[in-house]
Amino acid sequence: MANAYSHIGLCVSVLDRSRRFYEEVFGFRPAFEFSTSGDETPKLLRLAAPLKLDAVYLWLEGLLLELLAFDSNAGARPRVMNEPGLTHVSIFVDDLDTVLTAVPAFGGRVRDDTNIGVAVFVEDPDGQAIEVIGPGGGFRDLRDRSLRNL
């Protein structure tokens, strides 16, 4: 049985660009950094050696996000929401319009066709889907009430 949440890892193509995006758009704060080129990393990650990995860990309200940048990148491919696996990260914001303005300014993209007024999907500079939920709509209250009962 698990005893604690650790982090979510997200592979990025340009570490500094992605770090700036998550810090400036959503307010993540730097937690720590990690670099390795040891033999254990390719084995753990099932990638070919030699391999160099640089990682930045960012913190936001209980979420530790690991941005991983490799010296070789396989390239991104579009994913659909009903494909098994991690589909998106979801973030509450106080001002949806301000965030939607900041996303393209820091290299991301707003999926305008998903905007339902209280929530919309955006993409980080590498195309990672992020659900942004603003005030209203009731989901935040539902989540908070449920978590208080755990």
Contacts in CASP RR format, 6 or more apart in sequence:
PFRMAT RR
TARGET T0000
AUTHOR 0000-0000-0000
METHOD contacts of the structure
MODEL  1
MANAYSHIGLCVSVLDRSRRFYEEVFGFRPAFEFSTSGDETPKLLRLAAP
LKLDAVYLWLEGLLLELLAFDSNAGARPRVMNEPGLTHVSIFVDDLDTVL
TAVPAFGGRVRDDTNIGVAVFVEDPDGQAIEVIGPGGGFRDLRDRSLRNL
5 64 0 8 1.000
6 64 0 8 1.000
7 57 0 8 1.000
7 64 0 8 1.000
7 65 0 8 1.000
7 66 0 8 1.000
8 63 0 8 1.000
8 64 0 8 1.000
8 65 0 8 1.000
8 66 0 8 1.000
8 86 0 8 1.000
8 89 0 8 1.000
9 65 0 8 1.000
9 66 0 8 1.000
9 67 0 8 1.000
9 68 0 8 1.000
10 18 0 8 1.000
10 65 0 8 1.000
10 66 0 8 1.000
10 67 0 8 1.000
10 68 0 8 1.000
10 89 0 8 1.000
10 124 0 8 1.000
10 128 0 8 1.000
11 68 0 8 1.000
11 69 0 8 1.000
11 70 0 8 1.000
11 73 0 8 1.000
11 126 0 8 1.000
12 18 0 8 1.000
12 67 0 8 1.000
12 68 0 8 1.000
12 69 0 8 1.000
12 124 0 8 1.000
12 125 0 8 1.000
12 126 0 8 1.000
13 69 0 8 1.000
13 73 0 8 1.000
13 75 0 8 1.000
13 76 0 8 1.000
13 125 0 8 1.000
13 126 0 8 1.000
14 69 0 8 1.000
14 125 0 8 1.000
15 54 0 8 1.000
15 56 0 8 1.000
15 67 0 8 1.000
15 69 0 8 1.000
17 107 0 8 1.000
17 125 0 8 1.000
18 67 0 8 1.000
18 69 0 8 1.000
18 124 0 8 1.000
18 125 0 8 1.000
18 126 0 8 1.000
19 30 0 8 1.000
19 56 0 8 1.000
19 58 0 8 1.000
19 67 0 8 1.000
20 106 0 8 1.000
21 106 0 8 1.000
21 107 0 8 1.000
21 108 0 8 1.000
21 124 0 8 1.000
21 125 0 8 1.000
22 28 0 8 1.000
22 58 0 8 1.000
22 65 0 8 1.000
22 67 0 8 1.000
22 124 0 8 1.000
23 29 0 8 1.000
23 30 0 8 1.000
23 58 0 8 1.000
24 102 0 8 1.000
24 106 0 8 1.000
25 99 0 8 1.000
25 102 0 8 1.000
25 103 0 8 1.000
25 106 0 8 1.000
26 60 0 8 1.000
26 91 0 8 1.000
26 93 0 8 1.000
26 99 0 8 1.000
27 60 0 8 1.000
28 58 0 8 1.000
28 59 0 8 1.000
28 60 0 8 1.000
28 65 0 8 1.000
29 58 0 8 1.000
29 59 0 8 1.000
29 60 0 8 1.000
30 56 0 8 1.000
30 57 0 8 1.000
30 58 0 8 1.000
30 59 0 8 1.000
31 57 0 8 1.000
31 58 0 8 1.000
31 59 0 8 1.000
31 64 0 8 1.000
32 57 0 8 1.000
33 54 0 8 1.000
33 55 0 8 1.000
33 56 0 8 1.000
33 57 0 8 1.000
34 53 0 8 1.000
34 54 0 8 1.000
34 55 0 8 1.000
34 57 0 8 1.000
35 52 0 8 1.000
35 53 0 8 1.000
35 54 0 8 1.000
35 55 0 8 1.000
36 52 0 8 1.000
36 53 0 8 1.000
37 50 0 8 1.000
37 51 0 8 1.000
37 52 0 8 1.000
37 53 0 8 1.000
38 51 0 8 1.000
39 49 0 8 1.000
41 47 0 8 1.000
41 51 0 8 1.000
41 53 0 8 1.000
42 48 0 8 1.000
42 49 0 8 1.000
42 50 0 8 1.000
42 51 0 8 1.000
43 49 0 8 1.000
45 51 0 8 1.000
45 53 0 8 1.000
47 70 0 8 1.000
51 70 0 8 1.000
51 71 0 8 1.000
51 72 0 8 1.000
52 70 0 8 1.000
52 71 0 8 1.000
53 68 0 8 1.000
53 69 0 8 1.000
53 70 0 8 1.000
53 71 0 8 1.000
54 68 0 8 1.000
54 69 0 8 1.000
55 66 0 8 1.000
55 67 0 8 1.000
55 68 0 8 1.000
55 69 0 8 1.000
56 66 0 8 1.000
56 67 0 8 1.000
57 64 0 8 1.000
57 65 0 8 1.000
57 66 0 8 1.000
57 67 0 8 1.000
58 64 0 8 1.000
58 65 0 8 1.000
58 67 0 8 1.000
59 65 0 8 1.000
60 91 0 8 1.000
63 89 0 8 1.000
65 89 0 8 1.000
76 126 0 8 1.000
76 127 0 8 1.000
79 87 0 8 1.000
79 129 0 8 1.000
81 87 0 8 1.000
81 88 0 8 1.000
81 129 0 8 1.000
87 129 0 8 1.000
88 121 0 8 1.000
88 128 0 8 1.000
88 129 0 8 1.000
88 130 0 8 1.000
88 131 0 8 1.000
89 128 0 8 1.000
89 129 0 8 1.000
89 130 0 8 1.000
89 131 0 8 1.000
90 130 0 8 1.000
90 131 0 8 1.000
90 132 0 8 1.000
90 133 0 8 1.000
91 130 0 8 1.000
91 131 0 8 1.000
91 132 0 8 1.000
91 133 0 8 1.000
92 133 0 8 1.000
92 134 0 8 1.000
92 140 0 8 1.000
93 99 0 8 1.000
93 132 0 8 1.000
93 133 0 8 1.000
93 134 0 8 1.000
94 134 0 8 1.000
94 135 0 8 1.000
95 134 0 8 1.000
96 117 0 8 1.000
96 118 0 8 1.000
96 120 0 8 1.000
96 132 0 8 1.000
96 133 0 8 1.000
96 134 0 8 1.000
96 135 0 8 1.000
99 122 0 8 1.000
99 132 0 8 1.000
100 110 0 8 1.000
100 120 0 8 1.000
100 122 0 8 1.000
100 132 0 8 1.000
103 109 0 8 1.000
103 110 0 8 1.000
103 122 0 8 1.000
103 123 0 8 1.000
104 110 0 8 1.000
106 125 0 8 1.000
107 124 0 8 1.000
107 125 0 8 1.000
108 122 0 8 1.000
108 123 0 8 1.000
108 124 0 8 1.000
108 125 0 8 1.000
108 127 0 8 1.000
109 122 0 8 1.000
109 123 0 8 1.000
109 127 0 8 1.000
110 120 0 8 1.000
110 122 0 8 1.000
111 120 0 8 1.000
111 121 0 8 1.000
111 122 0 8 1.000
111 123 0 8 1.000
111 129 0 8 1.000
112 120 0 8 1.000
114 120 0 8 1.000
114 121 0 8 1.000
118 133 0 8 1.000
118 134 0 8 1.000
118 135 0 8 1.000
118 136 0 8 1.000
118 137 0 8 1.000
118 138 0 8 1.000
118 139 0 8 1.000
119 131 0 8 1.000
119 132 0 8 1.000
119 133 0 8 1.000
119 134 0 8 1.000
119 137 0 8 1.000
119 139 0 8 1.000
120 131 0 8 1.000
120 132 0 8 1.000
121 129 0 8 1.000
121 130 0 8 1.000
121 131 0 8 1.000
121 132 0 8 1.000
122 129 0 8 1.000
122 130 0 8 1.000
122 132 0 8 1.000
123 129 0 8 1.000
123 130 0 8 1.000
124 130 0 8 1.000
133 139 0 8 1.000
133 140 0 8 1.000
134 140 0 8 1.000
END
